């Protein structure tokens, strides 16, 4: 089954679950869960589009390369071993792992690196599609409050259904 079909089934299944739950809890639950679910899906899709565009732009500019890191070049300079096989065969002791982790953390860490990463991902964070989807969420929430239809618990259940179904999706889609 294609990945897009799996994704569709999981999100449609989450929405059907919310509808059935709302049938038992009442009409207010149905309105709140559906509005929250739709707004949450808009945010997810807008975030995907914005980060996809950011990564494609970085690939075009040559900022992201497919080059192996220095440790891979030293350990396997002729590319004889598969990464999956290496993960199963080589086990570090706890002391070796802690030492390796500290070295990598020192190399990649630091305040300067953090701000650099924040600046590079800023285009994905402040994308107009993503910001617009958050505005839609706020407007929908204010509309429900103004019409005296808002209920916090079903709204949170509707918003929470998307991240939970995304977590479930991680178990079904492995590529």
N, C-alpha and C positions, 0 to 999 in steps of 0.2 A: 504494500500500500504506500502511496506517495506521502511525503512529509506534509504537504499542504492539506491532504485529506485527513491525516491524523490530527493536525492542528484544528481543523474545522470541527471534527467529531468531538474533541475534548471541550472546546468552547461552546458548541451547541449543546453538548451534554450538561455542561455547567448551567447553561441558561434554562434548559428543561428542568433540571433539579430545582432551580430557583422558582420556576413557575409552579411546580408541584408543591413545594414548600409553602408558597404563597396561597395556594388553594386551601390549605389547612389553617393558615394564620389569618387570612382575610384580605380584603381588597386594598387596604392601605399598604400591606406588605407587597402586594403585586406591583403597585405603582412605584414604590420606593426602590424595590430591588431591581426592577427593569430599568428605571432611569439611571440608577447607580451603575448597573452592569454595562449599559450602553455607553455611558460617559467614561467608564474605566476602560472599555475596549477602544474607544477613540484615543485615549491617552496612550495605550499600548501601541496601537498602530502608528500614531504620530511619532512616538519615541523611536520605533523601529525605522520609520522613514528618515527621521533626522539623523540617527546614528549611522544608518546605511549610507546616506549621502556624505557624512563626515569621513567615513572610512574610505569610500570611493575617491573622494577628493585627496585624501592623504596618499592613497595608492598612486593616483595620477601624478602627484608631486614628488613621488619617490621617497616619502618619509617612512613608509612601511616596506620592508623587504622580506623576502622569504629566506634570508640567510640564516644558517645555523649559528648558534652561539659558540663562544670560545670553548666551553667545556665539551660540547659535542664534537668539535673539530679535534680536540686532543684525544678524547676517548675512542672515537670512531672516525679517524681521518679518511678512511676509504669507504665510508657509509656501508659497512658490511652488516650492521645489526639494525633491526627494526626497533622503533621506540617501545612498542608494546612488549616485545621480548625482553628488552633491557629492564623494563619496569618490573617484570616478574623475576628475572634472574639475579639482578644485583640488589642486595639489601645492605643499607648502611647501618652501622651501629648508631646508637643514640648520640654518642659523643661526636662521631663523624658528621652526623646530620646537623647537630647544633652548630658545629664549627662551619660547615658549608652554608647553613642558613644565615649565620651572622656575616659571613663574607659577602654573600649575595645581597643581603639587606644593606650593608654598608655601601656596596657598589651602586645599588638602585635607589637607595633612600635619600633622605635629606630634604630640607625645606625647599631648596631651589628646584629639585626634581618634582616635588609635590605641586608647586605653583606652575611649573612647566606643563605638567599633565592636566592641571585644571584649565589652563589657558587653551591647550590643544582640544580639550573636550568641550569648551565653552560654546562652540558652534553647534554642537549637538544638543546641549542643554537649553540654549536660548533660541532654538529654531522656531519660526513663526507657527508652524503646524502644531508643535508641541505646546507652545504657550496658548495657542487658540483652543486646543482641546481642554486645557485647564480652565480657561475662561468659560467654555461651554459647561463644564462641571459646576462652576460657581453659579452661573446663571440658572442652571437647572435646579440646583439646591435652593437658591433664593426664590425661584418660582414656586417650588413645593412649600417653602415656608410661608410665602405670601398667601398661597391658596389654602393654608392650614392643612396640608396633606403630608407634611414632613414628619417622619418618625426616624429617630437616630439609629436604632438597632437594625431595622430592615435595610436602611441605607448602607450601613457598614457591612452587613452581610452581602449586599449586592456589589459593593466595591471590593470586598475581600474575596469574592468568588473568582475574580480574574487572576490575582496572584497565586491563589491556591491551585487553580486549574493549570496555570503555567508551571507550577512545581510538579504536578502530576504529569504534565506534558514532557517534562525532562526525563521521566522514566520511560515514556513510550517512544520518544524520538532519540535515537542514538546514532549519530553519523560522524 
